[in-house]
Amino acid sequence: MNIQVNQLGYTPAMQKTALLRGEAGSTLEVRNAAGETVLTLPVGNERTPLWGDDLAIIDFSALTEPGTYTLCSGKESSHPFVVAEKPYQALLTGLVDMLYYQRCGDDLKPEAGLFAHPACHTGLARVWGSEEQREVSGGWHDAGDYGRYIVPAAKTVADMLLAHEWAPAAFVPGLTELMQEARWELEWMLKMQREDGAVYHKVSCASFCGMIMPHEEKEELFLSPVSTTATGDFAACMAMASRHYRESDPAFADRMLEAAKRAWAFLAASGPMLFRNPEGIRTGGYGDWNDADERLWAVVELALACGDSYLPQVEKALESIKQDAAPLGWGDMRGYAAIEGVQLPGRLGESCRAWVLRAAEQLLGRINAYGITMTEQLHWGSNMDVANQGMLLSQAHRLTGEERYLVAAQKQLHYLLGVNPLSYCYVSGFGAQPMRHPHHRPSVAQGVCQPGMLSGGPCSGLADACAKEHLQGQPAGKCFVDDHASYSTNEICIYWNSPLIALVAVLS
C-alpha cells in the first residue's frame, strides 16, 4: 500500500495528512463512497527520504464532511477510511476489553466467545526458596504469556486512571468497564504485598508454557523475591488509585492508601533491592538498574493523596533525579512523577509543569515524516513508546492549549493505525490491514486472533529467530513480521494497550 492513512479515520477537525510512497501521481484525489472526487490536491516534487522510501506528505485537512473516503493518486489507492465525530469508539472499547480477556483467576463470561475459559491459576503460590505458600489469584496475564508482574501492572493501571481522569465521557462499557477492570488488577496487587510492606516482584511458573489456553497451565506457581522497584511502583499506584476511588468506594480507597503507606515505610528503611530472576526462574524479569524513579513517583502520589507531610521528601527526590526526559515506560517512571506532580502546590507543581513541557518540546524536535520521534533504532515494544509519547504530548496540550502538541499527539495515533512504512493497523481486529498473528498463547491455541491487542511493533534488534530469518537488512521501521513466532516484534502486553487507551480516549 503506497498511500498510507489512518485506517480507522479522522474527526472533522483533525489535521489530516497522508503519506505517498514513491512516484504515485501529480495530484491526490479524495473520493467518496460513490467514487466521486470531492477534493483534488497537488502532490508536488518535494520528497522526504526515510526507511528506504521517498515520501510525499499531503495535507487533506480541508476534508471535514462526515463520510467514507479513499485517497487516489495515479494508479495507487489508499485503504478506505471515515471522517466522523467519533471514529474511535469501537477501538477504545476493544482496547479496554483486551484487559478483560487477559483476566486470570476468573471464569470469563460466554460473551468472550472462543476466549472464554474457566478460572485459571487459582492454586496457592510458593514463595521462592521457602515452603511458605500464599493466595495471590486474580489480576491480568501480562502479555502473550501467563505471568503476572507488579512493575508493568502499575504502569497499566496508572495509564487507565489517567485516561479516566482526562476523558471520562469517552468510555462506553463493552465486555467490561474501565474502572471496574482497573480494580480487578488492584485487588490482585494488594495480595502481592508482604506484611512488612514489601511487595513480591511477580508470580509465575518457573518457565513459560507452550501455546496452550491459560487454564491448561498446571505447573506450580512461584512468588519471586520482593524488589524496591515493585514496592515503589505499588506504593505509587495504590496512592494514586486511592484518590480515584475515594468517592465511589471510600473503604477500598482507605485500604489502598494504607497499603501505599506501608510500602513507603519499607522503602524509606531500605536501600535498593533490584530484581533479577533467581536461578531456576525463566519467565519475564522486568529488572531495573535504578529505583530512584519509582521512589520519586511513589512520594509524589503520596503527597497528592495525603498532603503536606510528604512534600519535603518530594522536594528532596526531585533534586536528586535527572529531569532531561519524562518517559512513561515500565523501566523509567519519571514521566508519571512529572505528569502527576503538576498537581503539587507552589514551586513543586511549577517545576513538574516545566519538566513536562520541556520533554514535550524535545519530542516535537525529533518528529519524522511518519510523525513519530524514533528513526535509527526501534526498540522492543516500540509501539508502546509511540503511544507513551502521544500521552505526554496530549498532556502538554492540556497544560497549554497549544495546537502543535495536539497535532503531534494525533500523529502518534495515526502511525499506530496505518500511517507507517508497512501500512499495518497494529491493533488486532481493527482497520483494513490489521495485525493477525500475534505472539499470544490464547490466539495461537484457538487458531483465531483475539481482538483489541496492540502489537509491540518494529524492533530493529532482530531479537528472535523468526525476525532474524525474515528481516535481515530491513530498515528500522520495517523490522516487523506478523508471525506468532516473532515475540520481539509481534507480542502483545497489557502495558502496550494501556497508553493507547489513554491516547485514544483523550483524542476522542
Backbone torsions as a table, in degrees:
resi	resn	phi	psi	omega
1	MET	NA	117.0	-174.3
2	ASN	-101.4	-1.1	169.9
3	ILE	-121.7	116.0	-170.1
4	GLN	-108.8	129.8	-179.7
5	VAL	-135.2	165.2	168.9
6	ASN	-69.8	112.2	-171.5
7	GLN	-70.8	-15.9	176.5
8	LEU	-94.0	-11.4	172.1
9	GLY	107.7	-166.1	-171.5
10	TYR	-142.5	153.7	168.0
11	THR	-80.2	158.0	-178.5
12	PRO	-56.9	-35.6	-173.8
13	ALA	-85.6	-9.4	-176.8
14	MET	-64.6	147.6	162.9
15	GLN	-68.3	132.7	-176.0
16	LYS	-122.2	118.1	175.7
17	THR	-127.4	141.9	174.2
18	ALA	-114.0	151.9	174.4
19	LEU	-108.3	128.7	175.9
20	LEU	-107.1	124.5	-177.5
21	ARG	-101.3	129.0	178.6
22	GLY	76.1	-162.9	-178.1
23	GLU	-93.0	93.9	-178.3
24	ALA	-87.3	-61.4	-179.0
25	GLY	-174.0	175.9	-177.1
26	SER	-86.3	-14.7	178.0
27	THR	-133.6	157.8	173.3
28	LEU	-114.8	125.2	178.2
29	GLU	-107.4	134.7	172.4
30	VAL	-100.4	118.2	-177.1
31	ARG	-114.3	140.4	179.0
32	ASN	-84.6	-177.0	-175.6
33	ALA	-62.7	-23.3	178.2
34	ALA	-85.6	-0.3	-179.5
35	GLY	85.0	7.9	-179.9
36	GLU	-84.4	139.6	177.2
37	THR	-80.0	120.2	-177.5
38	VAL	-108.4	-11.5	-179.5
39	LEU	-158.5	135.3	177.1
40	THR	-127.5	131.3	-177.0
41	LEU	-131.1	145.8	176.6
42	PRO	-73.6	145.2	177.1
43	VAL	-86.6	-42.9	179.5
44	GLY	78.4	173.8	-174.7
45	ASN	-102.8	-6.6	-177.9
46	GLU	-72.7	129.4	-178.8
47	ARG	-128.4	146.9	175.6
48	THR	-114.2	117.2	178.2
49	PRO	-78.9	132.8	178.3
50	LEU	-162.2	129.4	175.2
51	TRP	52.1	41.6	175.6
52	GLY	83.2	6.5	-179.4
53	ASP	-122.5	152.9	168.2
54	ASP	-103.5	118.7	-169.4
55	LEU	-112.7	134.4	168.2
56	ALA	-105.7	133.3	-179.0
57	ILE	-105.7	119.2	-176.2
58	ILE	-117.0	125.9	179.3
59	ASP	-93.3	117.6	177.2
60	PHE	-118.7	36.5	-179.5
61	SER	-62.6	-17.8	177.8
62	ALA	-64.6	-15.4	177.5
63	LEU	-80.1	108.0	-178.2
64	THR	-125.8	-11.0	-177.7
65	GLU	-74.3	125.5	178.5
66	PRO	-57.6	143.0	-180.0
67	GLY	160.3	-176.4	177.4
68	THR	-108.3	134.8	-171.6
69	TYR	-138.9	163.4	172.2
70	THR	-137.5	142.4	174.6
71	LEU	-98.0	136.5	-178.4
72	CYS	-132.6	140.0	174.9
73	SER	-149.4	117.5	-173.8
74	GLY	60.2	-126.8	179.1
75	LYS	-92.5	1.9	-175.7
76	GLU	-96.5	145.9	175.9
77	SER	-135.4	151.0	175.9
78	SER	-87.3	170.3	165.5
79	HIS	-65.7	150.2	176.0
80	PRO	-67.3	153.7	179.3
81	PHE	-151.0	166.7	-179.9
82	VAL	-114.1	155.5	162.2
83	VAL	-112.0	122.1	-173.9
84	ALA	-155.6	159.3	178.7
85	GLU	-66.0	-35.6	-179.3
86	LYS	-133.9	72.4	-176.4
87	PRO	-75.9	-11.2	-171.8
88	TYR	-111.9	12.9	-175.5
89	GLN	-63.7	-46.9	179.5
90	ALA	-65.1	-37.7	177.6
91	LEU	-61.5	-46.9	-178.2
92	LEU	-61.8	-42.9	177.3
93	THR	-61.7	-43.3	179.7
94	GLY	-64.0	-38.2	179.1
95	LEU	-65.1	-38.1	177.7
96	VAL	-72.9	-40.7	179.5
97	ASP	-60.0	-30.7	177.1
98	MET	-52.3	-38.4	-178.9
99	LEU	-67.8	-34.7	174.9
100	TYR	-63.5	-44.4	177.5
101	TYR	-57.6	-30.3	-177.2
102	GLN	-83.8	2.7	-177.4
103	ARG	-59.6	141.3	175.4
104	CYS	-113.7	145.9	175.6
105	GLY	73.8	20.7	-177.7
106	ASP	-137.2	146.6	172.0
107	ASP	-79.0	108.6	179.2
108	LEU	-70.3	135.5	-173.1
109	LYS	-71.1	159.4	-175.5
110	PRO	-56.5	-26.6	179.2
111	GLU	-61.3	-16.6	176.3
112	ALA	-75.0	-4.1	173.8
113	GLY	62.3	-133.1	-179.0
114	LEU	-58.1	-23.0	-173.6
115	PHE	-96.8	4.8	169.8
116	ALA	-69.1	143.4	179.3
117	HIS	-158.0	158.9	176.6
118	PRO	-65.3	164.1	177.6
119	ALA	-56.3	136.5	-176.8
120	CYS	-119.5	161.4	172.5
121	HIS	51.4	47.7	-176.8
122	THR	-94.9	-7.4	-179.1
123	GLY	-74.9	168.9	176.9
124	LEU	-68.2	150.3	176.7
125	ALA	-107.1	138.8	-179.8
126	ARG	-92.0	132.1	175.5
127	VAL	-67.3	124.6	-174.3
128	TRP	-56.9	131.9	178.0
129	GLY	83.8	8.8	-179.9
130	SER	-144.9	179.6	175.2
131	GLU	-103.4	3.1	179.0
132	GLU	-68.5	139.1	178.0
133	GLN	-124.3	145.9	-178.0
134	ARG	-137.0	152.1	177.6
135	GLU	-93.0	113.1	-177.1
136	VAL	-134.0	38.2	-179.9
137	SER	-69.5	160.8	176.1
138	GLY	106.7	-167.4	-179.0
139	GLY	76.2	-166.4	-179.4
140	TRP	-116.9	144.6	165.3
141	HIS	-63.5	133.1	-170.0
142	ASP	-66.0	-41.8	-168.2
143	ALA	-152.3	-137.2	175.9
144	GLY	-76.1	-8.4	175.5
145	ASP	-106.3	-174.8	-173.5
146	TYR	-113.4	16.7	173.6
147	GLY	-72.7	158.2	176.0
148	ARG	-128.7	126.0	-167.1
149	TYR	-131.5	131.5	-175.5
150	ILE	-67.4	-43.6	-173.9
151	VAL	-58.8	-54.5	177.2
152	PRO	-69.7	-25.7	176.7
153	ALA	-62.0	-42.0	-178.7
154	ALA	-64.0	-41.5	177.2
155	LYS	-62.3	-44.6	-177.3
156	THR	-60.5	-48.8	-179.1
157	VAL	-64.5	-40.7	179.4
158	ALA	-60.3	-43.1	177.4
159	ASP	-60.2	-41.5	-179.5
160	MET	-65.4	-41.9	179.6
161	LEU	-65.7	-39.5	176.5
162	LEU	-64.9	-41.2	178.7
163	ALA	-59.0	-43.7	-179.1
164	HIS	-68.8	-35.2	178.0
165	GLU	-68.9	-42.8	-175.0
166	TRP	-75.5	-35.3	-172.7
167	ALA	-148.4	63.6	-176.0
168	PRO	-61.2	-30.8	-177.1
169	ALA	-75.4	-8.6	-176.5
170	ALA	-75.6	-18.1	-168.8
171	PHE	-96.0	127.4	174.0
172	VAL	-118.6	121.4	-175.8
173	PRO	-59.8	140.4	172.1
174	GLY	-115.2	-113.1	172.6
175	LEU	-65.6	-24.5	-176.8
176	THR	-148.5	173.9	177.6
177	GLU	-118.5	142.9	-168.2
178	LEU	-53.7	-55.3	-175.2
179	MET	-71.6	-29.4	174.2
180	GLN	-65.7	-41.0	-178.7
181	GLU	-71.0	-38.8	175.6
182	ALA	-59.9	-38.2	179.6
183	ARG	-63.7	-33.9	178.6
184	TRP	-57.5	-41.4	178.9
185	GLU	-73.6	-40.3	-179.6
186	LEU	-62.2	-39.5	179.1
187	GLU	-62.6	-39.0	176.9
188	TRP	-68.0	-43.0	-179.5
189	MET	-57.2	-38.9	179.2
190	LEU	-60.4	-33.5	178.8
191	LYS	-69.2	-19.3	-175.1
192	MET	-86.6	-0.6	-180.0
193	GLN	-89.4	134.1	176.6
194	ARG	-79.8	164.4	-175.6
195	GLU	-62.5	-28.4	-179.4
196	ASP	-85.9	5.2	177.8
197	GLY	101.0	-21.9	179.1
198	ALA	-68.3	157.9	-174.3
199	VAL	-124.6	129.8	176.1
200	TYR	-63.5	140.3	-173.3
201	HIS	-68.9	-38.5	-176.2
202	LYS	-166.0	166.4	169.4
203	VAL	-131.4	130.9	-179.3
204	SER	-164.3	171.9	166.7
205	CYS	-74.0	173.9	-177.3
206	ALA	-67.6	-32.0	-177.7
207	SER	-138.4	161.6	174.4
208	PHE	-66.6	141.1	177.5
209	CYS	-86.6	177.4	175.5
210	GLY	-75.1	-171.3	-176.3
211	MET	-82.7	73.4	-177.0
212	ILE	-122.2	166.4	175.7
213	MET	-71.3	156.7	-173.1
214	PRO	-61.3	-37.0	-178.4
215	HIS	-72.8	-8.0	178.5
216	GLU	-90.4	-8.7	175.5
217	GLU	-82.3	113.8	-171.7
218	LYS	-117.0	2.9	-177.6
219	GLU	-67.6	162.8	-178.5
220	GLU	-64.0	141.0	176.4
221	LEU	-92.3	142.9	179.4
222	PHE	-128.1	139.7	169.1
223	LEU	-92.1	116.6	177.1
224	SER	-75.6	160.9	-173.9
225	PRO	-57.7	160.6	176.7
226	VAL	-67.7	158.2	173.3
227	SER	-142.9	156.6	177.5
228	THR	-78.0	-20.9	174.6
229	THR	-70.7	-44.7	176.5
230	ALA	-64.0	-41.0	-178.8
231	THR	-66.6	-39.7	178.0
232	GLY	-66.4	-45.4	177.8
233	ASP	-62.6	-39.8	177.8
234	PHE	-60.7	-48.8	-179.4
235	ALA	-58.3	-44.6	-179.3
236	ALA	-64.0	-48.6	-176.1
237	CYS	-63.7	-41.2	-179.6
238	MET	-67.6	-42.7	178.4
239	ALA	-64.6	-41.9	177.7
240	MET	-61.1	-49.2	-177.7
241	ALA	-64.5	-30.9	-179.0
242	SER	-60.9	-32.7	177.7
243	ARG	-72.6	-37.2	-175.0
244	HIS	-75.9	-25.0	179.8
245	TYR	-103.8	2.4	-174.4
246	ARG	-57.4	-44.0	-176.3
247	GLU	-75.9	-41.2	-173.9
248	SER	-80.6	-30.0	-177.5
249	ASP	-152.2	81.8	-176.3
250	PRO	-58.1	-35.9	-178.7
251	ALA	-65.9	-42.1	177.4
252	PHE	-64.8	-41.0	178.1
253	ALA	-61.4	-43.4	178.5
254	ASP	-61.8	-42.5	-179.5
255	ARG	-61.3	-43.1	179.6
256	MET	-68.2	-40.3	-178.5
257	LEU	-67.1	-38.7	176.7
258	GLU	-63.1	-40.9	177.8
259	ALA	-64.2	-39.1	178.2
260	ALA	-62.8	-42.5	-179.9
261	LYS	-64.4	-40.8	178.9
262	ARG	-66.3	-37.6	177.2
263	ALA	-64.8	-40.9	179.6
264	TRP	-66.7	-37.3	177.8
265	ALA	-61.6	-39.4	176.7
266	PHE	-64.6	-44.3	179.7
267	LEU	-61.2	-43.9	-177.3
268	ALA	-62.3	-27.3	-178.6
269	ALA	-96.8	1.5	-171.9
270	SER	-127.3	144.4	168.7
271	GLY	-80.1	-179.0	-179.3
272	PRO	-59.2	133.5	172.7
273	MET	-127.1	84.8	-171.9
274	LEU	-87.5	139.9	-168.7
275	PHE	-87.8	135.6	163.5
276	ARG	-136.1	143.5	179.8
277	ASN	-53.9	128.8	173.2
278	PRO	-67.1	155.5	-179.3
279	GLU	-58.1	126.2	-178.5
280	GLY	106.6	-14.9	175.5
281	ILE	-103.8	126.1	-175.0
282	ARG	-127.1	21.7	174.9
283	THR	-91.1	-178.3	-174.3
284	GLY	-53.3	138.2	-174.5
285	GLY	-92.9	-43.1	-172.9
286	TYR	48.6	46.3	177.0
287	GLY	-78.3	167.8	-175.3
288	ASP	-148.4	159.8	178.4
289	TRP	-105.9	-0.9	-173.3
290	ASN	-160.6	139.5	177.7
291	ASP	-113.8	10.9	-177.7
292	ALA	-64.8	-36.4	-178.9
293	ASP	-69.8	-38.2	176.9
294	GLU	-66.1	-39.9	177.9
295	ARG	-64.3	-41.5	178.8
296	LEU	-62.3	-48.2	-179.4
297	TRP	-60.0	-41.1	-179.1
298	ALA	-60.9	-46.1	-174.8
299	VAL	-74.6	-28.9	173.5
300	VAL	-62.7	-46.9	-178.6
301	GLU	-67.2	-36.4	177.7
302	LEU	-66.9	-36.9	176.2
303	ALA	-64.2	-38.9	179.0
304	LEU	-69.3	-33.6	-177.7
305	ALA	-84.4	-31.6	-170.0
306	CYS	-114.2	-21.1	177.2
307	GLY	106.8	-158.7	-164.7
308	ASP	-64.1	-23.3	-174.2
309	SER	-60.9	-23.4	-179.3
310	TYR	-95.1	-7.1	-174.1
311	LEU	-62.5	-39.9	177.1
312	PRO	-59.7	-35.0	178.9
313	GLN	-72.0	-34.0	174.1
314	VAL	-62.3	-46.6	-178.3
315	GLU	-60.4	-43.9	179.1
316	LYS	-63.0	-42.9	-179.0
317	ALA	-67.3	-39.4	179.0
318	LEU	-64.4	-36.9	-179.0
319	GLU	-68.2	-23.5	-173.4
320	SER	-100.3	4.0	-175.6
321	ILE	-121.7	145.7	178.8
322	LYS	-69.7	136.2	177.4
323	GLN	-114.8	39.0	-179.0
324	ASP	-86.3	-9.8	178.0
325	ALA	-159.2	165.9	179.3
326	ALA	-133.6	65.9	-177.0
327	PRO	-69.9	155.6	-179.1
328	LEU	-122.2	27.7	179.3
329	GLY	-87.9	163.3	-177.6
330	TRP	-63.6	-25.3	-177.7
331	GLY	-87.8	-11.6	-178.5
332	ASP	-147.4	105.3	-171.4
333	MET	-97.0	13.8	-177.2
334	ARG	-57.9	-34.6	-178.9
335	GLY	-62.1	-36.7	178.1
336	TYR	-68.0	-40.0	176.5
337	ALA	-61.3	-40.8	-178.8
338	ALA	-69.2	-48.8	-177.7
339	ILE	-62.8	-45.5	179.7
340	GLU	-73.3	-33.6	-177.6
341	GLY	-65.2	-16.4	175.3
342	VAL	-56.0	-27.0	-178.3
343	GLN	-82.4	-6.8	179.9
344	LEU	-69.0	154.8	-177.0
345	PRO	-75.3	151.3	167.8
346	GLY	60.3	-137.1	-172.6
347	ARG	-62.3	-33.5	-180.0
348	LEU	-64.8	-44.9	177.8
349	GLY	-63.9	-40.3	178.5
350	GLU	-65.3	-38.4	177.5
351	SER	-61.9	-42.4	179.3
352	CYS	-69.1	-37.2	177.0
353	ARG	-61.3	-45.2	178.4
354	ALA	-63.4	-35.8	178.5
355	TRP	-62.9	-47.5	179.2
356	VAL	-59.9	-46.7	-176.4
357	LEU	-69.6	-34.7	176.4
358	ARG	-63.9	-43.3	178.6
359	ALA	-65.4	-39.9	178.7
360	ALA	-64.4	-39.8	177.6
361	GLU	-61.6	-40.6	177.9
362	GLN	-61.2	-40.4	178.1
363	LEU	-64.2	-44.5	179.8
364	LEU	-57.0	-36.7	-177.7
365	GLY	-73.2	-10.2	-177.1
366	ARG	-112.4	1.9	-174.6
367	ILE	-67.6	132.7	-178.1
368	ASN	-101.7	-172.7	-174.9
369	ALA	-60.7	-30.7	178.4
370	TYR	-82.2	-1.1	174.9
371	GLY	91.7	-3.0	-179.7
372	ILE	-107.8	172.9	-171.7
373	THR	-98.1	-11.8	-175.2
374	MET	-97.2	138.0	-177.4
375	THR	-131.9	-60.4	-171.8
376	GLU	-73.1	-40.8	-179.2
377	GLN	-132.8	138.2	171.9
378	LEU	-118.5	121.6	-174.2
379	HIS	-84.4	165.9	173.8
380	TRP	-52.4	125.8	-176.8
381	GLY	77.8	32.8	-177.2
382	SER	-60.4	-30.2	178.8
383	ASN	-66.5	-28.6	172.2
384	MET	-63.3	-42.8	179.3
385	ASP	-60.0	-40.7	178.8
386	VAL	-61.6	-48.4	-180.0
387	ALA	-65.7	-40.2	176.8
388	ASN	-57.6	-45.8	-178.0
389	GLN	-68.0	-33.1	172.5
390	GLY	-61.3	-40.4	176.2
391	MET	-60.3	-47.3	-177.8
392	LEU	-63.9	-42.7	179.3
393	LEU	-64.8	-38.4	178.7
394	SER	-67.4	-33.4	176.0
395	GLN	-67.1	-38.8	176.6
396	ALA	-61.1	-37.6	176.7
397	HIS	-66.3	-40.7	179.2
398	ARG	-63.3	-35.0	-178.1
399	LEU	-76.6	-30.9	-171.9
400	THR	-116.6	-24.6	-172.9
401	GLY	75.8	6.6	-177.0
402	GLU	-77.7	126.7	-174.0
403	GLU	-62.1	-32.1	-175.5
404	ARG	-62.8	-33.4	176.5
405	TYR	-68.9	-39.8	179.8
406	LEU	-64.9	-45.0	179.4
407	VAL	-60.7	-41.6	178.9
408	ALA	-65.4	-39.1	176.9
409	ALA	-62.9	-41.6	178.3
410	GLN	-61.5	-36.0	-179.5
411	LYS	-64.6	-32.3	176.5
412	GLN	-63.5	-41.2	178.5
413	LEU	-66.3	-44.4	-178.8
414	HIS	-59.3	-41.2	178.6
415	TYR	-58.2	-47.0	-176.7
416	LEU	-67.6	-25.4	-174.8
417	LEU	-105.8	15.6	171.4
418	GLY	143.6	-23.3	-177.8
419	VAL	-88.5	72.9	-178.2
420	ASN	-146.8	165.8	-171.5
421	PRO	-59.5	-24.8	-177.1
422	LEU	-104.3	2.3	178.0
423	SER	58.3	28.7	176.5
424	TYR	-87.4	141.4	154.7
425	CYS	-85.0	114.3	-172.0
426	TYR	-78.8	6.5	176.6
427	VAL	-103.9	123.9	-178.7
428	SER	-62.3	138.0	175.2
429	GLY	83.3	4.0	-177.7
430	PHE	-132.9	146.9	178.2
431	GLY	85.0	170.5	-178.3
432	ALA	-77.3	-23.4	-178.9
433	GLN	-134.6	71.3	-176.0
434	PRO	-81.7	159.2	166.0
435	MET	-62.0	136.1	-172.5
436	ARG	-125.7	-17.4	-170.7
437	HIS	-130.4	65.6	-174.9
438	PRO	-74.6	157.6	168.6
439	HIS	-77.8	89.0	-172.0
440	HIS	-153.6	113.0	-169.4
441	ARG	-56.8	-47.1	179.6
442	PRO	-60.9	-38.4	179.7
443	SER	-65.1	-41.4	179.3
444	VAL	-69.5	-43.0	-178.3
445	ALA	-61.9	-37.4	-177.7
446	GLN	-89.8	-14.5	-177.8
447	GLY	73.8	14.9	179.7
448	VAL	-137.6	137.2	-177.4
449	CYS	-78.3	124.9	174.4
450	GLN	-65.9	137.3	-177.7
451	PRO	-81.3	163.2	169.8
452	GLY	81.3	19.2	-177.2
453	MET	-108.0	131.3	175.1
454	LEU	-85.6	123.9	176.2
455	SER	-69.8	150.7	175.8
456	GLY	-61.6	-31.9	174.1
457	GLY	85.0	-175.7	-172.9
458	PRO	-52.0	138.5	177.4
459	CYS	-137.3	106.1	-173.7
460	SER	-72.1	-9.5	178.9
461	GLY	-75.2	-10.5	-179.1
462	LEU	47.1	65.2	-168.4
463	ALA	-93.3	8.9	174.0
464	ASP	-140.0	164.5	-174.7
465	ALA	-62.7	-37.8	-179.9
466	CYS	-64.2	-44.1	177.7
467	ALA	-63.0	-42.2	178.5
468	LYS	-61.6	-37.2	-178.7
469	GLU	-69.5	-39.3	-170.0
470	HIS	-103.0	-16.4	-166.8
471	LEU	-120.1	10.6	179.7
472	GLN	-57.5	132.3	176.4
473	GLY	82.3	-2.3	-179.9
474	GLN	-79.2	144.2	173.8
475	PRO	-66.7	162.3	-170.2
476	ALA	-52.6	-46.5	-174.9
477	GLY	-68.3	-10.4	180.0
478	LYS	-111.1	11.1	-179.7
479	CYS	-85.1	66.0	-180.0
480	PHE	-141.9	136.9	174.2
481	VAL	-134.2	127.2	-178.1
482	ASP	-81.8	77.1	-175.6
483	ASP	-147.3	133.0	-176.9
484	HIS	-63.7	-19.1	178.5
485	ALA	-75.0	-17.1	-178.7
486	SER	-92.4	80.1	-178.5
487	TYR	-68.8	-23.6	-178.8
488	SER	-80.4	-17.5	176.9
489	THR	-115.0	-19.9	-169.8
490	ASN	-137.8	30.4	168.4
491	GLU	-82.9	172.5	175.8
492	ILE	-125.7	158.0	179.9
493	CYS	-150.7	148.8	176.7
494	ILE	-60.1	-37.1	-175.6
495	TYR	-87.2	4.2	164.6
496	TRP	-92.4	-38.1	175.4
497	ASN	-64.3	-39.8	-168.6
498	SER	-64.6	-42.9	176.8
499	PRO	-67.8	-28.0	175.9
500	LEU	-70.1	-35.8	173.5
501	ILE	-56.5	-47.7	-178.6
502	ALA	-64.6	-42.4	-178.4
503	LEU	-65.9	-46.9	-180.0
504	VAL	-63.1	-41.8	-178.9
505	ALA	-60.4	-47.1	-175.5
506	VAL	-72.6	-27.1	178.4
507	LEU	-86.9	-7.7	178.7
508	SER	-81.2	NA	NA
